[in-house]
Amino acid sequence: FRKISCLSALLTSGSDHTGFGFVFTQGGQILRVSAALSCITGSSIQITKIRAGRSTPGLRPQHLSGLQLVSDLCSGSLQGASIGSTDISLTPGKIQSGNHTADTQTAGSVCLLLQVALPCALYADAASQLCLKGGTNAEMAPQIDYTIKVFKPILEKFGIHFDCDIRMRGFYPKGGGEVMVTVNPVKELQPVTMMERGNITKIHGRAYVAGVLPFKLAKDMSAAAVRTIRKEIKELYINIQPLQEKDKAFGNGNGIIIIAESSTGCLFAGSALGKKGVYADKVGIEAAEMLLRNIRHNGCVDEFLQDQLIIFMALAKGTSRIRTGAVTLHTQTAIHIAEKLTEAKFTITKCEDELSSNVTYVIECQGSGAANPNL
């Protein structure tokens, strides 16, 4: 058993071997990365002190359904898997293709279910169909639109191909969303180099309302976002489509996602969800400011994609290099777990950038070259 504690660890990274001492607070992320890597490498893991510092410690429904999905994918033996459990262990078996279903039965994010299941399904012997149920547009998680429009095209650079069909959108608090994902297996992952940002060439997005909410909210979110971006980026046409989700939405919800594309194929996003009592303008402005923040640093990925790519860099055969803005705690956590469970070696180097007053970093990884034994 590899033992991982969700409470504390020391991470050493960077070319100057700076030691970062920090407390892990991303219990869910540690579970996702370590469970996926356990499944792929065949190593048994024990995870302790899960979300121990939280007001509701231990596993929540979305964590539990993600772990059960991985265990199902790899015919594994999962111990301690119940709501509120702070200790679990997973002993993986052989990764199985075919149909797999996970249902959070809440508004827990389907995108976080995909984050844990996708890497595993890549190492199956044939295509896998994942039926994921819960929230498609949920707080504290990527919106499904981000997964399709940003995460998916960048993963294709690693040689990863999956299709994602939104059957039903689901929102907080009821969930009720459903996506069908088809994942094709790979023999091995290719390393990726993303070092040159280039110029921003296109900005587009969608501002949506669902259920009983008035269409005016979508128009207000879109207009406020465009106004905010215009203050900083004047030369580009900005197309944020206001939309009324009709047939394919369960419950009421509103939100916005805005995507920027660069001349070298980099993608960045800003998004926000509507909440009770929050003006639509404010939701649009929040998404626009998030996008602008992610464009300013002149890196090649936004703050949300950064940590999601770590597991794929660790598994790829060869050296990956990705230029980013400030390295997030989520990324540091993912690196720590990836180095613990694979042969991958990461370094983080600070770059001075003549084009930007902001500092950028290069995350470099000598990948472990995990080959698919089932193909």
C-alpha positions, 0 to 999 in steps of 0.5 A, a space after each residue: 500500500 502507498 499511504 497518502 495523507 490528505 492533511 499535510 505534506 512537503 513539496 519540493 519543486 523548482 530548479 532551485 529546489 525551493 521547499 514549499 511546506 503546505 497543508 493539503 486542503 484539496 481532499 477531493 483532488 488528492 482522491 481523484 489524482 491518487 485513485 486514477 494513478 492507483 488504477 493505472 499503475 496497479 498500486 494499492 493506495 490508502 488515503 487517510 484524514 480525508 477532508 479532516 479540517 472541514 466542517 463536514 469531514 470525510 467523503 461527500 457524495 461526489 467523492 464517493 461516486 467518483 471512487 466507486 466509478 474508478 473501482 468499477 473501472 478497474 475491478 478493484 476492491 474499495 474499503 471504507 467507502 461511505 459518506 463521512 469516511 475519512 480513511 479509504 483504501 483501493 486495491 486495483 484489478 484489471 481496467 475494464 472497457 464497456 459501460 460504466 455509470 456514476 450518479 452523485 444523486 446531488 448537484 455534485 459535478 459530473 466534470 469532477 467524475 470525468 477527471 477521475 475516470 478519464 485517465 483510467 479509461 485511456 488504459 482499457 482494452 477498448 472504448 469505454 462509455 461513461 454515463 455521468 449524472 449530477 451537476 453539469 454547471 456546478 460551483 467549485 468545479 469546471 462547467 461542462 462547457 469548459 470541459 468540452 471547449 477548453 480541456 478536451 482540445 488541449 488533451 488532444 495534444 497528448 493523443 487523447 480522444 473522447 466525445 462528450 454528449 450533454 443529455 441534460 444540464 443540471 444545476 444546484 441544488 438538485 443536479 439531475 444533469 447527465 452526460 455521456 462520454 465515450 473514451 478511446 484507449 491509447 497505447 501511450 500518451 505523447 508529451 506536450 510542449 506549450 511555450 508560446 502564447 501568441 496573440 489572442 485572436 478570438 473571444 466567444 462564449 455563452 450566457 445561459 438561463 434555464 428553467 423559469 429564469 427570464 431570458 433578460 438575465 442571459 442578455 444582461 450577463 453577456 452585455 456586462 461581460 462584453 463591456 468589461 472585456 472591451 475596457 482592456 481588449 478593444 480590437 477584437 469582436 467579442 461574441 457572447 451568445 445569450 441562450 435560453 436552455 429549454 428541453 435539455 435542462 433540469 431545474 433552474 440555473 444561469 451562468 456564463 462561460 467566455 473563451 479566448 483563443 490564441 494564434 498558437 492554439 492556447 485556450 483560456 476561460 472565465 466563467 461564473 454561475 448565477 446565485 440567488 440575490 446576485 445581479 446578472 451584471 455581476 455574474 457577467 463581470 466576474 467571468 470577464 475579470 477571470 478571463 482577463 486575469 488568465 490572459 494577462 500573465 502571457 502563459 499558455 494555460 489558465 489557472 484551471 487547466 494547469 492542475 488538470 494537465 499534471 496527471 497526463 504530463 506524468 503519464 506521457 512518454 517523454 518531456 512535457 513543458 507548459 508555460 503558466 502564470 503563478 503555480 496554484 496550490 492545486 497544481 503543487 498538490 497534483 505534482 506531489 501525488 504524481 511524483 509519489 505514485 509514478 516515476 515522473 519527475 517535475 521541475 518548476 522554473 521561473 521565467 522573466 518575460 520581456 512581453 509582460 510585467 507578470 512573471 511566468 513559470 515553466 512546468 517541465 515533466 519527465 513523464 513516466 511513459 506509462 504504456 497500456 498493457 491491454 492494447 
